[in-house]
Amino acid sequence: MLRRFSLFLLLALAACAAGAERIKDLATVAGVRHNQLVGYGLVVGLTGTGDQTTQTPFTVKSLKSMLSNLGVTIPPEVNLQLKNVAAVSLQAELPPFAKPGQTIDVTVSSIGNAKSLRGGSLMMAPLKGADGAVYAIAQGNVVVGGLGAEAGESKITINVPSAGRIPNGATVERQVPDTFGKEGPIVLNLRQSDFTTAERMVEAINKTLGGDVAQAVDATSVQVRGPAERNQRVSLISVLENIELVPAQTAAKVIVNSRTGTVVIGQNVKVGPAAVSHGNMTVTIAADPKVSQPAPLSRGQTVVVPNATIAVDQEKKPMFLFNPGIALDDIVRAVNQVGASPSDLVAILEALKAAGALKAELIVI
């Protein structure tokens, strides 16, 4: 039975039709996910760039607690003044199916007022999951990409010296339970929900594997009947993720970043009949007072007569007419001809949307 199933999978894999994108790039397998880990620890060995203990008392308390666990007792009334220790937060991602003994990268970030973590070493610290259980133990030398230096009143900072990474700095101690080997269908979740793409995925899977093994649950999920044996499920997913299909075109959208002026116009954006005119008017007022001098022996007085010169300079820009169904290329070409700045382009797009001429969703972030 196992041999027949493996042969069937190989034949199905060889028969995969060429398409635009693989299912591996369009969807993920339900239950196969990363898990975030977080922890707290101490970085030691800093060259005077650690926490100022008067402002971060939790650093001293953490150090005393750690030393107590190592058999070193410090009286409570002793106030440690240290500059080579920094309290840090630890973040890591536990990959799916990670096994005890494997290593993962750790991000180290100062939570006190340490100026730099360069040259420091993280003391052994546990990394916990959302359930509070310890899944990894972190320790090692911190690699910092930033640099900070100061002399007197002058200082310079490059990148962020108060954060760094420890490559392979944590060892996995516990495996996250998974339901991958249990009975039930294999569920594929689209990275971007779309009914058309989900339907095309079902057609591609059924055409490759034969029969009605795949069904669309909704616009995001497609479930595929699979075997209960773990090895066979791995082989089936290997076939599924290499099946290719043409995804549906996304909805027409215009994304505007109001802070940076960046505008991204989607492929299917069109406009209805509309006319756009763009121009700048400059009004200049210049004071040019004149002196009125009376004739000799006229008993007149010399006075200053106010005079102002007003000039209006209006930049002439043509009015562009958008015909019904005009596409993205014509929109960009017309806007470039108008000479609109990013802020002006945002105003034009908002006006087109308000007029009902922009056939797309306008998203301002």
C-alpha positions in Angstrom: 0.0 0.0 0.0 2.8 2.4 0.9 4.7 1.6 -2.3 1.6 2.2 -4.4 0.9 5.5 -2.7 4.6 6.7 -3.2 4.4 5.7 -6.9 1.2 7.7 -7.3 2.8 10.8 -5.7 5.8 10.6 -8.0 3.6 10.3 -11.1 1.5 13.2 -9.9 4.5 15.3 -9.2 5.8 14.6 -12.7 2.5 15.6 -14.2 2.3 19.0 -12.6 1.4 21.5 -15.3 3.4 24.7 -15.7 1.8 27.8 -14.3 2.5 31.1 -12.8 3.1 30.4 -9.1 3.5 27.4 -6.9 1.2 26.7 -4.0 4.2 26.9 -1.7 4.4 30.6 -2.6 0.7 31.2 -2.4 -0.3 29.4 0.8 0.9 27.9 4.1 0.0 24.6 5.7 -2.3 25.1 8.7 -0.5 24.2 12.0 3.0 24.7 10.5 4.0 28.0 12.1 6.6 29.8 14.0 6.2 30.5 17.7 7.5 33.7 19.5 9.7 33.4 22.5 10.6 36.1 25.0 13.0 36.3 27.9 14.9 38.6 30.3 18.6 38.5 31.1 21.8 40.3 31.9 24.6 41.3 29.6 28.0 41.6 31.3 31.5 42.6 30.3 30.6 46.1 29.0 33.2 48.8 29.0 31.4 51.3 31.1 28.4 51.6 28.8 26.0 49.6 31.0 23.0 50.7 33.0 23.3 53.5 35.5 22.2 51.6 38.6 20.8 54.7 40.3 18.2 55.0 37.6 17.6 51.3 36.9 17.4 49.6 40.3 16.0 46.4 38.7 19.4 45.7 37.1 21.1 45.5 40.6 18.2 43.4 41.9 18.6 41.0 39.0 22.3 40.8 39.5 21.9 40.0 43.2 19.4 37.3 42.5 21.6 35.7 39.9 24.6 35.8 42.2 22.5 34.3 45.0 21.6 31.4 42.8 25.3 30.8 42.2 26.0 30.8 45.9 27.2 34.4 46.3 25.3 36.2 49.0 25.3 40.0 49.0 23.8 41.9 52.0 20.7 43.8 51.1 22.1 47.1 52.4 25.0 46.9 49.9 24.3 49.2 47.0 26.2 48.0 44.0 27.5 50.7 41.6 28.1 48.9 38.3 28.6 50.2 34.8 29.4 47.0 32.9 26.1 45.3 33.3 22.9 45.9 31.4 19.4 44.4 31.7 18.1 43.2 28.4 15.0 41.7 26.8 15.4 38.6 24.6 13.3 37.7 21.6 13.5 34.7 19.4 11.3 32.7 17.0 11.0 29.0 17.4 10.6 27.4 13.9 8.0 24.7 13.3 9.1 21.2 14.1 12.2 22.5 16.0 13.8 19.6 18.0 15.7 19.8 21.4 19.3 20.4 20.8 18.9 22.6 17.7 19.9 26.3 17.9 18.1 29.5 17.0 19.1 33.2 16.7 18.4 35.6 19.6 17.7 39.3 19.5 19.0 41.3 22.5 17.7 44.7 23.3 18.5 47.0 26.3 15.5 47.8 28.5 17.5 50.2 30.8 19.7 53.2 29.9 22.7 51.3 28.7 24.5 53.3 26.0 25.9 50.3 24.1 26.0 46.5 24.3 29.1 46.2 22.2 31.6 43.6 23.6 29.0 42.2 26.1 28.1 38.6 26.8 24.7 37.4 27.7 24.4 35.3 30.9 22.3 32.1 30.7 18.6 33.1 30.4 15.5 31.1 29.7 13.2 31.9 26.8 9.5 31.3 27.4 6.5 30.9 25.1 3.0 32.4 25.5 2.1 29.5 27.8 4.9 30.4 30.2 6.9 27.2 29.6 10.6 27.4 28.9 11.4 26.3 25.3 15.0 27.4 24.9 18.0 28.6 26.9 20.0 31.6 25.6 23.7 32.5 26.2 26.6 33.9 24.2 28.4 37.0 23.0 26.3 39.8 21.6 27.0 41.0 18.1 26.2 44.7 17.8 26.1 46.5 14.4 25.8 50.0 15.9 28.5 52.2 17.3 28.5 55.1 19.8 31.3 57.4 20.9 31.4 60.7 22.9 33.9 63.2 24.1 33.0 66.1 26.3 29.8 67.6 24.9 30.1 65.9 21.5 28.9 62.5 20.7 28.1 60.4 17.6 25.9 57.4 17.2 25.8 55.0 14.2 22.8 52.7 13.9 21.6 51.3 17.2 24.3 50.2 19.6 21.8 49.3 22.4 20.5 46.3 20.5 22.2 43.3 18.9 22.0 39.6 18.0 23.5 36.3 19.1 23.6 34.0 16.1 22.6 30.4 17.2 22.6 31.9 20.7 19.7 29.7 22.1 19.4 26.0 22.4 16.0 24.4 22.0 15.0 22.5 25.1 11.4 21.6 24.4 9.4 20.7 21.3 6.1 22.4 20.6 3.3 19.9 20.3 1.9 19.6 16.8 -1.1 17.9 15.1 0.7 17.3 11.9 0.6 13.5 12.2 -3.0 13.1 13.2 -5.9 12.1 11.1 -7.9 14.7 9.2 -7.6 16.8 6.1 -4.6 18.9 5.3 -5.6 22.6 5.2 -3.8 25.1 3.0 -4.3 28.8 4.0 -3.8 31.4 1.3 -1.5 34.3 2.2 -4.0 36.7 0.6 -7.6 35.8 0.8 -9.3 35.5 -2.7 -12.2 33.3 -3.8 -11.0 33.0 -7.3 -7.5 31.9 -6.3 -9.0 29.4 -3.8 -11.2 27.9 -6.6 -8.3 27.7 -9.0 -6.2 26.0 -6.4 -8.9 23.4 -5.9 -9.1 22.8 -9.6 -5.3 22.5 -9.9 -5.0 20.0 -7.0 -7.9 17.8 -8.3 -6.5 17.8 -11.8 -3.1 16.8 -10.5 -4.1 14.2 -7.9 -7.3 13.1 -9.6 -10.8 12.9 -8.1 -12.3 15.4 -5.7 -9.6 15.3 -3.0 -9.6 19.1 -2.5 -12.4 21.4 -1.4 -12.5 25.1 -0.8 -13.6 26.0 2.7 -13.7 29.8 2.2 -11.7 32.5 0.5 -8.7 31.6 2.6 -8.6 27.8 3.2 -8.5 24.8 1.0 -8.7 21.4 2.6 -7.2 18.2 1.0 -8.0 14.7 2.1 -4.8 13.1 3.2 -3.5 9.9 4.8 -3.1 9.4 8.5 0.4 8.0 8.3 2.9 10.8 9.0 5.4 9.9 6.2 2.7 9.8 3.6 1.4 13.2 4.7 4.9 14.6 4.2 5.0 13.1 0.7 1.6 14.5 -0.1 2.4 18.0 1.0 5.6 17.8 -1.0 3.5 17.2 -4.1 0.9 19.9 -3.2 3.4 22.7 -2.6 4.9 22.2 -6.0 1.6 22.3 -7.9 1.5 25.5 -10.0 -1.5 27.7 -10.8 -2.3 31.2 -12.1 -3.5 33.2 -9.1 -6.4 35.7 -9.6 -5.6 39.3 -10.1 -5.9 41.4 -7.0 -8.6 44.0 -6.5 -7.9 47.5 -7.8 -6.2 49.5 -5.1 -4.3 52.8 -4.8 -2.0 53.0 -1.8 -0.9 56.4 -0.6 1.6 57.0 2.1 0.7 60.5 3.3 4.0 60.9 5.3 6.5 60.0 2.6 4.4 60.9 -0.5 4.7 57.4 -1.9 1.9 56.4 -4.2 1.5 52.8 -5.5 -1.2 52.2 -8.1 -2.4 48.7 -8.7 -2.6 46.9 -12.1 -6.4 47.0 -12.5 -6.9 50.6 -11.5 -9.1 52.5 -14.1 -10.9 55.8 -14.1 -14.1 57.0 -15.6 -14.7 60.2 -17.6 -13.0 63.0 -15.8 -11.0 66.2 -16.5 -8.1 67.2 -14.3 -6.4 70.7 -14.3 -3.4 71.4 -12.2 -1.7 74.8 -11.9 0.0 77.1 -9.4 -0.7 80.8 -9.0 1.9 83.1 -7.5 0.9 86.6 -6.3 3.8 89.0 -5.6 3.3 92.4 -3.9 6.3 94.7 -3.9 6.3 98.1 -2.1 7.7 101.0 -4.2 7.1 104.3 -2.3 7.6 107.5 -4.2 8.6 110.9 -2.8 6.5 113.9 -3.9 8.6 117.1 -4.0 6.7 120.5 -4.2 7.8 123.2 -6.6 10.1 126.0 -5.3 8.3 128.8 -3.4 5.0 126.8 -3.5 4.9 126.4 0.3 4.2 122.8 -0.3 5.5 119.9 1.9 7.6 116.9 0.8 5.5 113.8 1.4 6.0 110.1 0.7 3.4 108.6 -1.6 2.8 104.9 -1.0 2.9 102.8 -4.1 2.7 99.0 -4.5 3.3 96.8 -7.5 1.2 93.7 -7.7 2.2 90.9 -10.1 0.2 87.7 -10.7 2.1 84.8 -12.2 0.0 81.8 -13.0 1.7 78.7 -14.3 -0.2 77.5 -17.4 -1.0 73.8 -17.3 -3.3 72.1 -19.7 -6.4 70.3 -18.7 -6.2 66.6 -19.3 -9.3 64.5 -20.1 -9.5 60.9 -18.9 -11.6 58.8 -21.2 -13.8 56.0 -19.8 -11.7 52.9 -18.9 -8.3 54.6 -19.1 -5.6 52.3 -17.6 -2.7 52.7 -15.3 -0.1 53.8 -17.9 -2.3 56.6 -19.1 -2.9 57.9 -15.6 0.8 57.9 -14.8 1.7 59.6 -18.1 -0.9 62.3 -17.6 0.1 63.0 -14.1 3.7 63.3 -15.1 2.8 65.7 -17.9 0.9 67.9 -15.4 4.0 68.0 -13.3 2.4 67.2 -10.0 4.4 66.7 -6.9 3.6 63.7 -4.6 1.3 65.9 -2.4 -0.5 67.2 -5.5 -0.8 63.6 -6.8 -2.5 62.6 -3.6 -4.9 65.6 -3.9 -5.7 64.6 -7.5 -6.4 61.0 -6.6 -8.6 62.0 -3.7 -10.5 64.4 -6.0 -11.0 61.6 -8.6 -12.3 59.3 -5.9 -14.7 61.9 -4.5 -16.0 62.5 -8.0 -16.6 58.8 -8.5 -14.2 58.6 -11.4 -11.5 56.5 -9.7 -12.5 52.8 -10.1 -10.4 51.5 -7.2 -10.1 51.5 -3.4 -8.1 54.4 -2.2 -6.1 53.5 0.9 -4.2 56.3 2.8 -1.7 55.1 5.3 
